[in-house]
C-alpha cells in the first residue's frame, strides 16, 4: 500500500518574539492600533519568518493546471477544453494573473499537473514558463471510481513538493486552472470539514439555478460513492484533483522551508485544508488574500480561523486575488522596519 510521508512542520509560536513584535508595532509614531489590520499582518509575517525585521523578496507564483473526469456529468458551465486553452493563454501572457504578476514583478510559471492535452507536441513544448509534472491526462470520473489512485495522489503531492523545493525568495502563491475544480474543492471541504455538501457548493464558472441544483445532486452522489474514504490521503485521492493535490504538496514543502503562503481563493484554500490535514501545522504559514464569493469559501475560512485581507467579490482563481493582496504584505514589512518610533522621532507617547 503506497504511503505519503510529510515533513514535520515547525511551529511559529514563540511568546517572547510575539511580545517583541507587538512592542515594536505599538511604539511606532501612531496611536496603538491605528494601522488596523496592517499591524496584525506585520506581526504575522514576523512570526512566520521568526524575526522582528520581516522582509519579502523574490515572490513566486506557480499556477497548477489539470482536468477533472467528473465534468462529463455537467458540473461546469465550460467544457474541459478550456483548461488547455487557458494554459496557452498563460504562456502567451494574456491572463489576469499574468497582468498582476508583471505589475508586481512576481515570477510566474505554469505547472501541468494533469491537463488533458499533449503540450509536448504543441508550439509551447519548450516554453520556459511551462513545467511538465503531468501525472495523467486528467483525473478519473469520481462518480464511478476515485479521482486518483492513492499512488497517483502521492505522485502529485510529491511533484508539488518538488516544484516548491528550494525556490528563490520567501513567499509562494499557488494558483490553479482546472475546469470542474470547484466541485473537487467542495467535495474536499464537505468531507474534511464534516459539512453538508449543499453548503459547500457554488456556481463555479457561472452555472444557472438548474445547473447549480444538478451539481448538488451529482456531488451528493459522489460523496456517497466514496463514503469509506476517511483518511486525508484517501479523501484527497477519491475526491480531489491532480492540481489540488500538487498544490497541497507545494504548500507542505514551502511551509517546511518556513515560507509565507499567500493563499488565493476557494480552490487554493481547499488545497491548504488538505495540506494541513496531511502535515499538521502548514496553515500557520498561511496569509489569506481575499474572500471569494464562492459560498464554500466562507465556511472554509471559518474552519481555518482565517481573516482574509480583501473582499472584492472575486472568484477567478489563478492566484489573482493573492497577487492583488501582495502589496499589502510589502507595506506591512515597510512600516515595521522603517517607520520611526516615538523615541526615534522625539515625540511624546500616549498618556497611560
TILUMLO-505995 format. One line per 4 residues: number of its first residue (from 1); for each residue x, y, z of N, C-alpha, C, CB. Coordinates in steps of 0.2 Angstrom, whole numbers. Each point is the difference from the previous one (the first is absolute). Glycine has a CB too. Layout:
<sites>
NUM = X:Y:Z:X:Y:Z:X:Y:Z:X:Y:Z; ...
</sites>
This chain:
<sites>
1 = 4:-6:0:-4:6:0:4:6:0:-9:-6:6; 9:11:-11:4:6:0:-2:4:6:1:0:-13; 4:4:15:0:4:6:3:7:-2:0:-10:8; -3:15:-5:3:7:-1:3:2:7:-8:3:-9
5 = 14:-1:9:4:2:6:1:7:0:5:-11:2; -8:15:2:0:8:-1:6:2:5:-12:1:-3; 15:4:1:5:3:5:-3:3:6:8:2:-9; -4:-2:15:-3:3:6:0:8:-1:4:-10:7
9 = -9:13:-5:-1:7:-1:1:4:7:-8:-2:-10; 13:6:10:2:3:6:-5:5:2:12:-1:-3; -13:2:10:-5:5:2:3:7:-1:-5:-9:8; 1:14:-9:2:7:0:-1:3:6:-3:0:-12
13 = 0:-3:17:-2:3:6:6:1:5:-11:-5:-1; 12:11:3:6:2:4:-3:6:4:10:-5:-8; -11:4:15:-3:6:4:4:6:0:-6:-9:6; 13:7:-5:4:6:1:1:4:-7:7:-7:8
17 = -7:4:-14:0:3:-6:-6:4:-1:8:-9:-5; -14:6:6:-6:3:-1:0:7:4:-6:-12:-1; 8:11:8:0:6:4:5:6:-3:-3:-7:10; 8:5:-12:5:4:-3:-3:4:-6:10:-7:4
21 = -13:3:-9:-3:3:-6:-6:5:2:3:-11:-6; -7:9:11:-5:4:2:2:6:3:-7:-10:2; 13:10:2:2:6:3:3:5:-6:3:-7:11; 1:4:-16:2:4:-5:-5:4:-4:9:-8:-1
25 = -15:4:0:-6:3:-4:-3:5:5:-2:-11:-6; 1:10:12:-3:5:4:3:6:1:-5:-10:6; 12:10:-6:4:6:1:2:4:-6:5:-6:9; -8:4:-15:0:4:-6:-4:7:1:2:-11:-7
29 = 0:16:3:-3:6:1:-7:1:-3:11:5:0; -16:-8:4:-7:-1:-1:-3:-2:6:2:-3:-12; -9:4:12:-4:-3:6:0:-7:-1:-7:10:1; 7:-14:5:0:-7:-1:-6:-3:-4:6:0:12
33 = -4:-4:-16:-6:-3:-4:-2:4:-6:-3:-5:10; 6:11:-11:-2:5:-5:1:-3:-7:2:10:8; 2:-14:-9:1:-3:-7:-4:-7:-1:12:5:0; -16:-6:5:-5:-5:-1:3:-7:-2:-8:9:-3
37 = 5:-12:-2:2:-7:-2:7:0:-2:-12:-2:-4; 15:7:2:7:0:-2:5:-1:5:-3:8:-8; 1:-6:15:4:-2:5:0:-7:2:-3:11:5; -3:-15:-5:0:-7:1:3:-4:-6:-10:2:7
41 = 10:1:-13:3:-3:-5:8:0:1:-10:3:-8; 13:3:10:7:1:1:2:-5:5:0:12:-3; -4:-13:9:2:-5:5:0:-7:-3:-5:8:9; 0:-9:-13:-1:-7:-3:6:-2:-4:-12:1:0
45 = 14:4:-4:6:-1:-5:6:-1:5:-5:6:-10; 6:-2:15:6:-1:4:0:-7:4:0:12:1; -6:-14:1:0:-7:3:1:-5:-5:-8:4:8; 6:-4:-14:1:-5:-5:8:0:-1:-12:1:-5
49 = 15:5:4:7:0:-2:4:-1:6:-3:7:-9; 1:-6:15:4:-1:6:4:6:1:0:-12:-1; -2:18:0:4:6:1:-4:6:1:8:-5:-8; -4:10:11:-4:6:2:1:5:-6:2:-2:12
53 = 2:0:-17:1:4:-6:-2:-4:-7:9:6:6; -15:-7:-6:-3:-4:-6:1:3:-7:-8:-5:8; 10:1:-13:0:3:-7:-2:-5:-5:10:7:4; -12:-5:-10:-2:-4:-5:4:1:-6:-12:0:5
57 = 15:-6:-8:4:1:-6:-2:-5:-5:9:6:7; -8:-5:-13:-1:-5:-6:-6:-4:1:12:0:-1; -18:3:1:-6:-4:1:-1:-4:-6:-5:9:7; 2:-15:-6:-2:-5:-6:-7:-2:0:12:-4:2
61 = -14:4:-8:-7:-3:-2:1:-6:-4:-5:11:0; 2:-16:2:-1:-7:-4:-7:-1:-1:11:-4:5; -13:4:-11:-7:-2:-2:0:-7:-2:-3:12:-4; -1:-16:8:-1:-7:-2:-6:-2:-4:6:-2:11
65 = -5:-1:-16:-6:-2:-5:-1:-7:-1:2:11:-6; -9:-13:6:-2:-7:-1:-7:0:-1:9:-4:8; -11:-2:-12:-7:-1:-1:-3:-5:5:2:3:-13; -9:-3:12:-4:-4:5:-5:-4:-4:2:9:9
69 = -1:-16:-7:-5:-5:-4:-7:1:2:9:-8:0; -10:11:6:-7:1:2:-4:5:-4:4:-2:11; -1:6:-15:-3:5:-4:-5:-3:-5:10:8:2; -9:-14:-4:-4:-3:-5:-7:-1:2:10:-6:-3
73 = -11:8:10:-7:0:3:-3:6:0:3:-9:7; 0:14:-11:-3:7:0:0:4:6:-7:-5:-8; 13:5:12:0:3:6:3:7:-1:2:-10:6; 0:12:-13:3:6:-1:-3:4:-6:11:-4:5
77 = -11:10:-5:-3:4:-6:4:0:-6:-6:7:9; 13:-9:-8:5:0:-6:2:-7:-1:3:12:3; -1:-13:-9:3:-7:-2:7:0:2:-8:-1:-10; 10:-5:11:7:-2:3:5:3:-5:-4:-10:6
81 = 3:11:-12:5:2:-5:2:7:2:-5:-7:-9; 2:11:13:2:6:2:6:0:5:-12:4:-1; 13:-9:4:6:-1:5:6:1:-4:-6:-8:7; 7:4:-13:6:0:-4:0:7:-4:0:-12:-1
85 = -6:15:-1:0:6:-3:3:6:5:-10:-4:-7; 8:3:13:2:5:5:8:0:1:-12:0:5; 14:-7:-5:7:-1:1:4:4:-6:-2:-11:6; 0:10:-12:3:4:-5:-1:8:1:-3:-10:-8
89 = -2:12:10:-1:7:2:5:2:5:-12:-1:-2; 13:-3:7:5:2:5:7:1:-3:-7:-7:9; 9:2:-13:6:0:-3:1:5:-5:0:-12:1; -5:15:-4:0:6:-4:0:7:4:-5:-7:-9
93 = 4:6:15:0:6:5:-7:4:0:12:0:-3; -18:-4:1:-6:4:-1:-5:-1:5:2:-1:-11; -1:-2:17:-4:-1:5:0:5:5:0:-13:-2; -5:13:7:0:5:5:7:-1:5:-13:0:0
97 = 14:-6:1:6:-1:4:7:2:-3:-6:-10:5; 6:9:-11:6:3:-4:0:8:1:0:-10:-9; -5:13:8:0:7:1:2:2:7:-9:1:-8; 6:-4:13:2:2:7:7:-2:2:-12:-1:3
101 = 14:-5:-6:7:-2:2:5:5:-3:-4:-12:0; 3:14:-6:4:5:-3:0:7:4:-2:-5:-12; -4:7:14:-1:6:3:5:0:7:-12:1:-5; 12:-7:8:3:0:7:7:-4:-1:-11:1:6
105 = 13:-2:-12:7:-3:-1:0:-7:4:5:11:-1; -10:-15:0:0:-7:3:1:-5:-5:-8:4:9; 13:-8:-8:1:-6:-5:-5:-5:0:12:2:2; -15:-3:-8:-5:-4:-2:2:-6:-4:-8:10:1
109 = 6:-16:1:1:-6:-4:-7:-4:0:13:0:2; -14:-4:-7:-6:-4:0:2:-7:0:-6:8:-7; 3:-12:11:1:-7:2:-5:-4:-3:6:2:10; -4:-7:-15:-5:-5:-3:0:-6:5:2:4:-12
113 = -8:-4:16:0:-5:5:-4:-6:-3:0:9:9; -5:-7:-14:-4:-5:-3:-5:2:-5:2:-6:11; 1:11:-15:-5:2:-5:-1:-5:-6:4:12:2; -10:-12:-4:-2:-5:-5:2:2:-7:-9:-4:7
117 = 16:5:-8:2:3:-6:8:-2:0:-9:10:-1; 11:-10:-5:7:-2:-1:4:6:-2:-3:-12:-4; 6:15:9:4:6:-1:7:-1:-3:-6:5:9; 8:-12:-9:6:-2:-3:0:1:-7:2:-8:9
121 = -8:8:-12:0:0:-7:-4:7:-3:0:-13:0; 1:18:5:-3:6:-2:6:5:-1:-10:-2:7; 8:8:-10:5:5:-1:3:3:7:-6:3:-10; 3:-5:16:3:2:6:4:-5:4:-10:8:0
125 = 12:-13:-4:3:-6:4:6:2:4:-4:-7:-9; 8:12:6:6:2:3:0:7:4:6:-7:-9; -12:9:10:-2:7:3:4:0:7:-11:1:-7; 15:4:8:3:0:7:-5:1:6:10:5:-6
129 = -16:-3:5:-5:1:5:-4:-7:1:0:13:-2; 1:-18:-2:-4:-6:1:4:-5:3:-7:3:-10; 5:-6:16:3:-5:3:-4:-7:0:5:8:8; -2:-13:-11:-4:-6:-1:1:-5:6:2:1:-12
133 = -8:-2:16:0:-4:5:-6:-5:-1:6:8:8; -9:-9:-14:-6:-3:-1:0:-7:3:-1:7:-10; -4:-8:14:-1:-7:3:-4:-4:-4:1:5:11; -6:-3:-14:-4:-3:-5:-4:5:-4:-1:-10:7
137 = -3:8:-12:-4:5:-4:-7:1:3:7:-4:-10; -7:8:15:-6:1:4:-1:-5:5:-5:6:-10; 1:-4:15:-2:-5:5:-6:-4:-2:4:8:9; -5:-14:-6:-5:-4:-2:-7:2:2:8:-9:2
141 = -13:6:-4:-7:2:2:-2:-2:7:-3:-1:-13; 3:5:17:-1:-1:7:-7:-3:2:8:9:3; -12:-9:-8:-7:-3:1:0:-7:0:-5:10:-6; 10:-13:2:1:-7:0:6:-3:3:-6:1:-10
145 = 11:3:11:6:-3:3:4:6:3:1:-9:-8; 4:8:13:4:6:2:3:4:-5:3:-7:10; -3:13:-9:3:5:-5:7:-1:-1:-8:8:4; 12:-11:1:6:-2:-1:1:-7:4:5:12:-2
149 = 0:-16:0:2:-5:4:4:3:5:0:-9:-9; 1:5:15:4:3:5:8:1:-2:-8:-5:8; 10:1:-13:7:1:-3:0:6:-4:2:-13:0; -7:14:-4:0:6:-4:-1:7:5:-5:-7:-10
153 = 1:6:15:0:6:5:6:1:3:-12:-3:2; 16:-2:0:7:1:3:5:3:-5:-3:-10:8; 2:8:-14:4:2:-6:-1:8:0:0:-11:-6; -6:13:6:-2:7:-1:3:4:6:-11:-3:-7
157 = 10:0:13:2:4:6:8:0:0:-10:-4:6; 13:-1:-8:7:0:0:3:5:-6:0:-12:4; -4:12:-9:2:5:-6:-1:7:3:-3:-8:-9; -2:9:12:-1:7:3:5:2:5:-12:-2:-2
161 = 15:-3:6:5:2:4:7:1:-4:-5:-7:9; 6:4:-14:5:1:-4:0:7:-4:1:-13:-2; -7:15:0:-1:6:-3:3:6:5:-10:-5:-7; 8:4:13:1:5:5:7:0:4:-12:0:2
165 = 15:-6:-3:6:-1:3:6:5:-2:-3:-12:1; 5:16:4:6:4:-2:-1:6:-4:7:-10:1; -14:12:-2:-1:5:-4:3:7:2:-11:-5:-2; 13:9:-2:2:7:1:-5:3:5:7:1:-11
169 = -5:4:15:-4:4:4:-3:-3:6:-3:5:-11; -2:-2:14:-3:-2:6:-7:0:0:10:3:6; -14:-2:-11:-7:0:0:-2:-4:-6:0:11:5; -5:-15:-4:-3:-4:-6:-8:1:0:9:-9:1
173 = -11:10:-7:-7:1:-2:-1:-7:-5:-1:13:1; -4:-17:1:-2:-5:-4:-7:2:-3:6:-9:7; -6:9:-14:-6:1:-4:-2:-6:-3:3:12:-2; -9:-12:-1:-2:-6:-4:-4:1:-6:0:-5:11
177 = -1:0:-15:-4:1:-6:-3:-7:-1:6:10:-5; -12:-11:5:-3:-7:-1:-7:0:0:10:-5:5; -13:5:-11:-7:-1:-1:-3:-5:5:0:5:-12; -5:-4:16:-3:-5:5:4:0:6:-3:-6:-9
181 = 8:10:11:3:0:6:-4:3:6:11:0:-6; -16:4:5:-4:2:6:-4:-6:2:-1:11:-4; -1:-16:0:-3:-6:3:5:-4:4:-7:-1:-10; 13:0:8:5:-4:4:1:4:7:6:-4:-11
185 = -5:11:10:1:4:7:-6:-1:4:7:8:-6; -13:-8:4:-6:-1:4:-1:-7:3:-6:8:-8; 8:-13:4:0:-7:3:5:0:6:-3:-5:-12; 9:8:11:5:-1:5:-2:4:6:9:-1:-9
189 = -12:7:8:-2:4:6:-6:-4:4:3:10:-6; -8:-13:2:-5:-4:3:3:-6:4:-8:3:-9; 13:-6:7:2:-6:3:5:2:6:-2:-7:-11; 7:11:9:5:1:5:-3:5:5:9:-1:-8
193 = -13:5:6:-3:5:5:-7:-2:3:5:9:-6; -7:-16:4:-6:-3:3:-6:5:0:7:-7:8; -8:9:-15:-6:5:-1:-4:-3:-5:7:9:2; -13:-6:-2:-5:-2:-6:3:2:-6:-10:1:8
197 = 9:-5:-13:3:2:-7:-4:6:-3:3:-12:-2; -10:12:4:-4:6:-3:3:7:2:-10:-7:0; 13:7:6:3:6:3:7:2:-3:-6:-2:10; 9:-3:-14:7:1:-3:0:1:-7:4:-8:8
201 = -10:8:-11:0:1:-7:-2:7:-3:-3:-13:0; 6:15:-5:-2:6:-3:-1:-1:-8:6:7:10; -6:-1:-13:-1:0:-7:6:-1:-4:-10:7:2; 16:-7:1:6:-1:-4:1:5:-6:-1:-12:3
205 = 1:9:-9:2:5:-5:-7:3:-3:10:-7:-3; -15:6:7:-6:4:-2:-7:-4:-2:8:8:-4; -9:-13:8:-6:-5:-1:-6:4:2:7:-10:3; -12:9:-7:-7:3:2:-3:-4:6:-2:4:-12
209 = -4:-3:14:-3:-3:5:-1:-8:-1:-6:11:3; 4:-12:-9:-1:-8:-2:7:-3:0:-10:3:-7; 15:0:5:7:-3:0:2:-1:7:2:6:-11; -3:-1:15:2:0:7:-4:-6:4:2:12:0
213 = -8:-13:-1:-4:-6:3:3:-6:-3:-10:7:1; 12:-8:-7:2:-6:-3:7:-1:3:-6:2:-11; 10:3:11:7:-1:4:-1:-3:7:5:10:-7; -10:-7:10:-1:-3:7:-2:-7:0:-3:12:4
217 = -1:-14:-8:-2:-7:-1:6:-4:-1:-12:3:-4; 16:-1:-1:6:-4:-2:5:-1:5:-2:4:-11; 3:1:15:5:0:5:-2:-4:6:4:11:-4; -11:-10:5:-2:-5:6:1:-7:-2:-9:9:3
221 = 8:-11:-9:1:-7:-2:7:-2:1:-10:1:-8; 14:4:6:8:-2:0:2:-1:7:2:7:-10; -5:-3:15:2:0:7:-2:-7:3:-1:12:1; -5:-14:-3:-3:-7:2:4:-5:-3:-11:5:1
225 = 13:-4:-7:4:-6:-4:7:-1:4:-5:3:-11; 8:2:14:6:0:3:0:1:8:5:4:-11; -11:-7:14:-1:1:7:5:-3:4:-12:1:-2; 16:-6:-1:5:-3:4:7:3:0:-6:-11:-2
229 = 6:16:-2:7:4:0:0:4:6:0:0:-13; 4:-1:18:0:4:6:7:3:2:-9:-8:3; 15:5:-5:6:3:2:1:6:-5:5:-11:5; -1:16:-3:1:5:-5:3:-2:-7:3:7:10
233 = 1:-12:-10:3:-2:-6:-6:-4:-4:11:-1:4; -15:-3:-1:-6:-3:-3:-5:5:-3:2:-10:7; -3:15:-3:-5:5:-2:3:4:-6:-4:1:12; 10:1:-12:3:4:-5:0:-4:-7:7:7:9
237 = -5:-13:-8:0:-4:-6:-7:-1:-3:11:-6:5; -15:4:-1:-7:-1:-2:-4:6:-3:0:-10:8; 1:15:-5:-4:6:-1:3:6:-3:-7:-4:9; 14:4:-9:3:6:-2:2:0:-7:5:1:11
241 = 0:3:-13:2:1:-7:8:0:0:-11:6:-3; 14:-7:-3:7:-1:0:3:7:2:-1:-9:-9; -2:14:6:3:7:2:-1:2:7:-2:4:-11; -3:-6:14:-1:1:7:5:-4:5:-12:3:-2
245 = 13:-9:0:5:-4:3:7:2:0:-8:-10:-2; 9:13:-5:7:2:-1:1:7:4:0:-6:-11; -5:10:11:0:6:4:1:-1:8:-8:5:-9; 5:-10:11:0:-2:7:8:-2:1:-12:-4:1
249 = 15:0:-5:7:-2:1:4:6:0:-2:-11:-6; 1:16:1:4:6:0:-1:4:7:-1:0:-13; -5:0:15:-1:4:7:4:-3:5:-11:4:-4; 11:-11:4:3:-4:6:8:2:-1:-9:-9:0
253 = 11:8:-5:8:1:-1:1:7:2:1:-8:-9; -4:13:6:1:7:2:0:2:7:-5:3:-11; 0:-6:14:-1:1:8:6:-3:3:-12:0:-1; 14:-6:-1:6:-3:3:6:4:-1:-5:-11:-2
257 = 6:15:-3:5:5:-1:-1:7:3:3:-7:-10; -8:7:14:-2:6:4:-2:6:-5:7:-4:10; -10:3:-16:-2:5:-4:-7:3:1:7:-5:-9; -8:11:7:-7:2:1:-4:-3:-6:4:11:5
261 = -10:-13:-3:-5:-3:-5:-6:5:0:3:-12:3; -3:16:-9:-5:5:-1:-5:-4:-4:8:10:0; -14:-11:3:-5:-4:-2:-5:3:-4:2:-7:10; -4:5:-16:-5:3:-4:-7:-1:2:8:-1:-9
265 = -12:-2:5:-7:-1:2:-2:-7:2:-2:9:-8; -4:-11:5:-3:-7:2:4:-6:-1:-11:6:-2; 14:-6:-4:3:-6:-2:7:0:4:-5:0:-12; 9:5:12:6:0:4:-1:-1:7:4:8:-8
269 = -10:-6:11:-1:-1:7:-2:-7:1:-4:11:1; 1:-15:-6:-2:-7:1:7:-4:0:-11:2:-6; 16:1:2:6:-4:-1:4:1:7:1:2:-12; -2:4:15:3:1:7:-3:-4:5:3:12:-3
273 = -10:-13:3:-3:-4:4:2:-7:0:-10:7:-1; 11:-10:-5:3:-7:-1:7:0:2:-7:-2:-9; 11:7:8:7:0:2:1:0:8:3:6:-11; -8:-2:14:1:0:7:-3:-6:4:-1:12:-1
277 = -3:-16:-3:-2:-6:3:6:-6:-1:-12:3:-3; 15:-2:-3:6:-5:-1:6:2:4:-5:-1:-12; 6:7:13:6:3:4:-2:5:5:8:-2:-10; -11:0:15:-2:5:5:5:6:2:-7:-9:5
281 = 4:15:-6:4:6:1:2:4:-6:5:-6:9; -7:3:-15:1:4:-6:-4:7:0:2:-11:-6; -8:11:9:-4:6:0:3:5:4:-10:-7:-2; 14:6:6:3:6:4:4:5:-4:1:-8:9
285 = 1:5:-15:4:4:-5:-4:4:-5:9:-8:2; -16:7:-1:-4:3:-5:-3:7:1:-3:-12:-2; 4:16:-3:-4:7:1:-5:0:-6:10:6:5; -16:-5:-3:-6:-1:-5:-1:7:-3:-5:-9:7
289 = 5:9:-14:0:6:-4:-6:3:0:9:-5:-7; -15:1:5:-6:3:-1:-6:-5:2:5:7:-9; -11:-4:9:-6:-4:1:-3:-1:-7:-1:4:12; 1:-10:-14:-3:-2:-6:-8:0:1:10:-7:-4
293 = -14:8:-2:-7:0:1:-2:-7:-1:-1:11:-5; 5:-16:4:-2:-7:0:-3:-1:7:9:-4:-9; -15:1:10:-3:-1:7:4:-4:4:-11:1:-5; 14:-6:2:4:-5:5:6:4:3:-3:-9:-7
297 = 6:14:4:6:4:2:-1:3:7:3:2:-12; -9:0:13:-2:3:7:1:-5:5:-8:8:-5; 5:-14:4:0:-6:5:8:-2:1:-12:-3:-4; 15:3:-2:7:-2:0:5:5:4:-2:-6:-11
301 = 0:12:10:4:5:4:-1:0:8:-1:7:-10; -6:-9:11:-2:0:7:4:-7:3:-11:6:-2; 11:-11:-2:3:-6:3:7:1:1:-8:-7:-7; 12:11:3:7:1:1:1:6:4:2:-5:-11
305 = -7:8:14:1:6:5:4:6:-4:-1:-8:10; -1:9:-16:3:4:-4:-3:7:-1:4:-10:-6; 0:15:6:-3:7:-1:3:3:-7:-1:2:13; -2:-3:-19:3:2:-6:1:8:0:-6:-10:-6
309 = 10:12:2:2:7:-1:-5:4:-4:12:-3:1; -14:0:-6:-5:4:-5:-6:-4:-1:10:4:-6; -15:0:4:-7:-3:-1:-2:4:-6:-3:-3:12; 4:1:-18:-1:4:-6:-5:-4:-5:11:5:1
313 = -15:-10:1:-4:-3:-4:3:-4:-5:-8:9:2; 14:-12:-1:3:-3:-6:-1:-8:1:9:9:0; -8:-12:-6:-1:-8:0:4:-2:-6:-11:0:6; 16:3:-8:4:-2:-6:5:-6:1:-1:12:-4
317 = 4:-12:10:5:-5:1:7:2:-4:-9:-9:1; 13:5:-3:6:1:-3:6:3:5:-7:2:-11; 5:-1:17:4:4:5:-1:7:-1:8:-9:-1; -13:12:-2:-1:7:-2:-2:4:7:-4:-3:-12
321 = 0:0:16:-1:4:6:6:1:5:-12:-4:-1; 16:-2:1:6:1:4:5:5:-3:-1:-12:3; 2:12:-10:4:5:-3:-2:7:2:2:-8:-10; -9:9:10:-2:7:2:1:2:7:-9:-2:-9
325 = 9:-3:13:1:1:7:8:1:2:-11:-6:3; 15:4:-7:7:-1:1:3:7:2:1:-9:-8; -3:15:5:3:6:2:-1:2:8:-1:4:-12; -5:-7:14:-1:2:7:5:-4:5:-12:1:-3
329 = 15:-6:1:5:-4:4:6:5:0:-5:-12:-3; 7:15:-3:6:4:-1:-1:6:5:2:-4:-12; -8:7:12:-1:6:4:0:-2:8:-7:4:-9; 5:-10:10:1:-2:7:7:-1:2:-11:-6:-1
333 = 15:3:-3:7:0:2:4:7:0:0:-12:-6; -2:16:1:3:7:0:-2:4:6:-1:-1:-12; -5:1:15:-1:4:5:3:-3:7:-11:3:-5; 12:-9:6:3:-3:6:7:1:-1:-9:-8:2
337 = 12:8:-8:7:1:0:3:8:-1:0:-12:-5; -5:16:2:3:7:-1:-4:5:3:3:-4:-11; -9:3:14:-3:5:3:3:2:7:-11:-4:-5; 12:10:7:3:2:6:-4:-1:6:5:9:-6
341 = -1:-11:11:-4:-1:7:0:7:3:4:-12:1; -8:13:5:-1:6:3:7:2:3:-12:-3:3; 16:-1:-1:7:2:3:4:2:-6:-1:-7:10; 1:4:-16:4:2:-6:-2:7:-2:1:-12:-3
345 = -7:14:3:-3:6:-3:0:5:6:-6:-6:-9; 7:5:15:0:5:5:-8:2:1:12:4:-2; -16:-9:2:-7:2:0:-3:-3:7:-2:0:-13; -2:4:17:-3:-3:6:-4:-6:-1:1:12:5
349 = -1:-17:-1:-5:-5:-1:-6:1:3:9:-8:0; -14:4:-2:-7:0:3:0:0:8:-4:-5:-11; 0:9:14:0:0:7:-3:-7:2:-2:12:1; 5:-15:5:-2:-7:2:-6:1:4:11:-5:-1
</sites>
